[in-house]
Amino acid sequence: MYLIVLQFWQKVNRRRHPGCSRKAVLLKAEIDFLTNYLALEQVYSHRFQYMVSAEGEVHRIFVSPLLFLPFVQQAVIQIYSQPVFGSIDLNFHVNGNEIQFVCSFDNGNLLHPDDFSKIRQRLELLYGNDYTLSVAKRTIMLKLKIQKP
């Protein structure tokens, strides 16, 4: 258990190191980060299982760092608010310069869509009109159109 925690924090610190600060990171690196985050949460609580899947060329497309983390954190919070064992599913699909991200979980209910206003502000600053965010009871869907340099 301690090894998993140590490895996770080493990866987090590597990302925060001033020499490594970037405006964009590979989607594959973000997916790996989220997978490690969920593994760490699972070690802590043992109250949920998770599955992360990715389709398309995730190793060739760049996104803003930690873009998907607030959505995953909301799912974890909702799972923790319930007395039963839960499940979280993350799916990433890349098609050309478009990314579709779906975060779903099987118990609890998300906040009202308006409660994602700060995340929407960040998305607008980063992607302008090239995104759509849909929030339902137990599902978050984010679609991004990435402008290639």
Solvent accessible surface area in square Angstrom, and as a share of the most:
residue,aa,sasa,rsa
1,M,131,0.58
2,Y,177,0.67
3,L,115,0.57
4,I,72,0.37
5,V,44,0.25
6,L,100,0.50
7,Q,84,0.37
8,F,8,0.04
9,W,118,0.42
10,Q,91,0.41
11,K,82,0.35
12,V,10,0.06
13,N,91,0.47
14,R,145,0.53
15,R,63,0.23
16,R,175,0.64
17,H,105,0.47
18,P,113,0.71
19,G,69,0.66
20,C,46,0.27
21,S,85,0.55
22,R,156,0.57
23,K,188,0.80
24,A,39,0.30
25,V,16,0.09
26,L,62,0.31
27,L,0,0.00
28,K,89,0.38
29,A,41,0.32
30,E,0,0.00
31,I,10,0.05
32,D,60,0.31
33,F,17,0.07
34,L,0,0.00
35,T,45,0.26
36,N,36,0.18
37,Y,28,0.11
38,L,0,0.00
39,A,24,0.19
40,L,29,0.14
41,E,35,0.16
42,Q,54,0.24
43,V,28,0.16
44,Y,172,0.65
45,S,22,0.14
46,H,135,0.60
47,R,77,0.28
48,F,1,0.00
49,Q,98,0.44
50,Y,58,0.22
51,M,115,0.51
52,V,37,0.21
53,S,35,0.23
54,A,47,0.36
55,E,88,0.39
56,G,48,0.46
57,E,91,0.41
58,V,15,0.08
59,H,104,0.46
60,R,166,0.61
61,I,8,0.04
62,F,107,0.45
63,V,3,0.01
64,S,10,0.06
65,P,36,0.23
66,L,64,0.32
67,L,3,0.01
68,F,0,0.00
69,L,25,0.13
70,P,38,0.24
71,F,0,0.00
72,V,0,0.00
73,Q,68,0.30
74,Q,34,0.15
75,A,0,0.00
76,V,4,0.02
77,I,93,0.47
78,Q,21,0.09
79,I,0,0.00
80,Y,60,0.23
81,S,71,0.46
82,Q,54,0.24
83,P,125,0.78
84,V,85,0.49
85,F,120,0.50
86,G,1,0.01
87,S,20,0.13
88,I,0,0.00
89,D,56,0.29
90,L,1,0.00
91,N,43,0.22
92,F,0,0.00
93,H,67,0.30
94,V,11,0.06
95,N,103,0.53
96,G,57,0.55
97,N,50,0.26
98,E,80,0.36
99,I,3,0.01
100,Q,59,0.26
101,F,0,0.00
102,V,28,0.16
103,C,0,0.00
104,S,30,0.19
105,F,11,0.05
106,D,77,0.40
107,N,16,0.08
108,G,4,0.04
109,N,72,0.37
110,L,17,0.09
111,L,76,0.38
112,H,111,0.50
113,P,50,0.32
114,D,102,0.53
115,D,85,0.44
116,F,3,0.01
117,S,57,0.37
118,K,162,0.69
119,I,31,0.15
120,R,65,0.24
121,Q,111,0.49
122,R,83,0.30
123,L,0,0.00
124,E,98,0.44
125,L,158,0.79
126,L,78,0.39
127,Y,30,0.11
128,G,35,0.34
129,N,151,0.78
130,D,50,0.26
131,Y,32,0.12
132,T,80,0.47
133,L,17,0.08
134,S,62,0.40
135,V,21,0.12
136,A,61,0.48
137,K,140,0.60
138,R,102,0.37
139,T,48,0.28
140,I,0,0.00
141,M,60,0.27
142,L,0,0.00
143,K,92,0.39
144,L,5,0.02
145,K,85,0.36
146,I,16,0.08
147,Q,123,0.55
148,K,134,0.57
149,P,181,1.14
